Structures are given as C-alpha cells and as structure tokens.
Amino acid sequence: MGACTQQSNFCSYQNTDVFSKKTFQYLENLMYSKKVEKDHHLFVDNDPADRLYYLKQGQIKITKMNEEGKELVLYIFQAGDLIGELGISTESRYSYSAKATRTCEVGIIQQKDLETIIWQHGEFAVEFMRWMSNMHAITRSKFRDLMLYGKKGALCSTLIRLANSYGIMTPEGIVLSQHFTNTDLAELIGTSRETVNRMLSQFKKDGAVIISDGTIIITSLEYLKTACSCENCSIEICRI
C-alpha cells in the first residue's frame, strides 16, 4: 500500500495504510468484486449502510446534496481506499452518495462478515477503529477549515489536500497530476465557480499558484498554509 515520497509523488497515501499486511488480508479474504461503470452510483443517500467497499481500481466521489440542490463533494477516493461506514444497527443508512468518476472495480465486504473478523481478531479491531478515527478526523478538519476560515481558507486548505493526494514535486512547484476545473473546486468547498475564479485570480497575482492549460501548479505552499491557519496535520488526515 502507499507511502509518501519527496521526489516523485508528493504523497501516495491510501486510507488502508492503517492496516498491517496481515490484518488487511482478513479483509481481502472477505471481498467479492464488482465493476462500477463511470457515472454510476456505488450507493446513494439513504441506502442501507450494511457493507464496506475497497476501491481496487478507479475513482469514487462522495457527495451530499443540500436543500437547494447544490452538490458538495466530501471525499474523492482513489485506488487503495476503503469506503463506507459500519452501521450501529441493521437500520443504519448512508447520509451521502458515492459515484464513480471513472470505471471502477471494487471489493465488497458485508457488514456481518466484517463483524465476525472484528470479534475474532483483536489486532484487526484495533486497526479498524484507527481507520474509522482517521476518517472522522478528515471530516472534522474539512468542516473546521470551511467554518472558521471562510471560502478563501477552505480553498487554500483544499489545494493543500489536493497537493498531498495528487501532487508531484517539480522545479516549478507542486503540479497536480489530476485535472480539477474551477467547478470541481467549487463543489469541494460548497461555493460558486465564480467565487473560485476570483480567489484563484488573486492567488495567481500573489504568486501562490500557476494555472497552465488547466493544470494547477502550487508555487507557494506557505501562502496557502498561512491563509487557512494550517495546523500541519499528519498526511493521513490532510488529504482530499
């Protein structure tokens, strides 16, 4: 599974890195595979939360729709990530949707099977709790940045997270290996594309970013960190 580097990829961390090779094998033994076509849903808001998904290939976007019909992107999961949550009862349901942004292959783990290995293997239970704690910490930190530091702070925080998830170190700066439009960025912070346009224009004037043929290059990570009062969270928390 992934690890951070300082020369090629800025970071290749997956949220399953909290599991040891031995305990992750328990999960792999439970999985059965499913293909999810691009733009199809893995699950939708209010579906039963009775299984987990291991993303073997592709990309999954987790979204929540507000009362005005505007979509907020909560997470973007990559190959190697574990998706979902363990319901506290058989009636638990998802409060968000998961959509494939490209063709995916996922491993599906039923809750009843997951509960069995939690009961049988204490080391797995500890690592699973650590995974859940990390996912909750990611969510808390994202909402903290949005609530405390406004749209500018939220955008700066999002660019840092994107750098940690997709950044490649180059002499010019940190190049995001995946293309993100201003609309994509707006969905990640719950604002309009026009607002993102204005903020990025200011960032460019301030020398913090370069945008070349739609590719974002971060030239001043310190500028972004200052704007969102960065707390230098660990790499497993500071990700998109």
N, C-alpha and C positions, 0 to 999 in steps of 0.2 A: 504494500500500500504506500501512499505518497509520503514525501518528505520535502521540507523546504530546502532550497538551494540558493546560492548567492551569485551564480554565474549565468545560468541559462534561465530557467523559470524562476520568477521571483518567489513563487510558492506553488507546491503541488499537493497541498494538504487535503485529505478527504476526512469526512467526519467519522469514518470507521477506523481511523488510525488509533482510536482509544482502545480498540480490541487487539489482544495479542493474536499471533498466528494460530495458537491452539484454540482459543475461545471463538475466534471467527470461524474456525472450521465447524463448530457446532451449528452456527447459522447456515453455512453453506450446505450442510447435510440436510437441512430442513427445506431448502428452497426448491421451487419449481419455476421454470422460466415462462415468460410471456413477452410477446412482442407488442409494442405500442407504436402505432403509426404517428407521424408528425401531425400536430394539431388535434390529436385525440386526447381524451382525458384518462388519466390513471384512476382518479376518483374525483368526485365533485362534492361541493359543500352539502352537508347533511347525509352523506353516505355513511354506513356503519364503519367505525374505526376498529376493525377487527383483524387487521393484518399490517405487516410492515413490508416495505419494498426496498430491495437492494438494486441500485442502478448499475447494471453491468456495462451498458453502452448507451450513449446519447445524452440528452439534457432534459431536465424536468423543471418547469416553472411553477412555483407555489403562489397562488393568488387569492385575494379576498376582495369581494365586491362591496362597495359602500352603498348607502341608501340612494345616492344619486346615480348609481350605475357606473361609477368610476372604479377601475381596477387598480388595486395596489399589489405590487409584487413583493412578497415576503421573503422568498428564497429563490435562488437559482441553483439547482443541484446538478452535479457533474457525475461522470462515471466514477464509481468507488464510494458513493454516498449512500447512506441509509435514510429512507424517507418514511414518515408516518409517526404514529404515536401509539402507545399501549393504553387502551381504554380502561377506565377504572371500573367499568361494569359492561355487561353484554349489551347495554343500551347506548353506549358511547358512540358519538358521531363526529365526523370531521367538521370543523368550522371554517374550512378553506378548501380550495380545489387544486388539483395537480394536473398540469397539461404538458404534453410532450412538445418541445420546440424543435425537435428533430426526431427521426425514427429511433426508438429506444428498445433495448432489451432489459427486462427487469427480472429479478428473482423475488418470488413472493413467499412470505413467511406468515403462516396462520398464527393468530394470537394464542390459540390453545397449545400449539406446538412450542411457541416461544415460552409460554408459562412453564411448560414441562422442563425445559433446559434451565430456566431460572431456578426452579425448585431443586433440580438435580445437581447443578454445578455452581457452587458459591462464587468461584472466581469469575464466571460469566455474569452472574447477577451484579457483582461489583462494577464490572466494566460497562454493563448495560446502563446502570444507574449513572455512571460517569458520562456516557453518551447523552442520556436524557438531560443531565445537568448542563452539558455544553450547549445543547440545542436551546434550552431555556435562556441561557446566558446570551447567546447570539440574538435572540428575540428581544430580550430586555435592553441590550446595548443599542440595537437599532431604534427602538422606540425612545430611549433616552436621548439619543442624538437628535431625533426629529422634534421631540417635545421641548428640549432645553435650549437648542441652538438654532432653531428655525430652519427655513428652507436652505439657506446657504450652508449652515453646519451639516445638515442632512446630506446635501450633495457632496460636500467635502468628505464626509465620513464614507459615503457610498463609493467615491472614487478610490479612497484608500482600500476599502474592502475589495473592490474590483482589481486593484493592483495586487493584492495578496492572493486573489483567486486566479487571475488571468495575466498578471504582469510578467514581462520579460525585460530583464535588465539590458540596456544598450548604452553606448556612449552618449546618446541624445537624451536619454531618460528612461522611464519605465513605460514600455509600449504594451497596451492592452491587446492581447492576441485575439480576442473576440471583438467583433464589431458591435458597438452599442450606439443606437441612434439617440437623439435628444428625447424622443418619445419613450424609449426604453428607460432612460434615466429618470424621466418624469414619473413613470409608473413605479419605480423603485423608491421614490420619496413622497409620492402622493401629491404631486403638483401638476401644473400645466407644462406643455412643451415650450410655450413662450417664456415662461419663468426660467426654465433650464437654459434656453437660448441666451437670455440676458446674463445669467450668472456665469455661464461658460465664456461669454464675450469678455466679462470683467476678469475672469481668471486668466484668459489669454493676454489681456493688457497688462496684468500684474506679473506675467512671466511664469505662471504656475503650470500651465498646460499648453500643449500644441495640438491642433487637430489637423491632420493631413490625410486627405482623401477619405474622410470618415473615421480614421483611426485616431484614438486618443493617446497622447503621449504625456505622461506626467513628468514635468521638469523640476518641480519643487514640491517634494513630499512634505517638507516642513511648513510650507504655506498652508497646505490642506490640514495638517495636524493642528496648527495654531487656530485656524478658523473654527474647528469643531472641538477645541479643548481636548485633543486626543489624550486618552489615558494609557496609551501604549499597551493595550490588551494583548494577550497571547494570540498567536496565529490561529489557533483553533476557534477563537471567539471572533476575531476581526476578519471575517470572510463574508462573502455575499450569500 
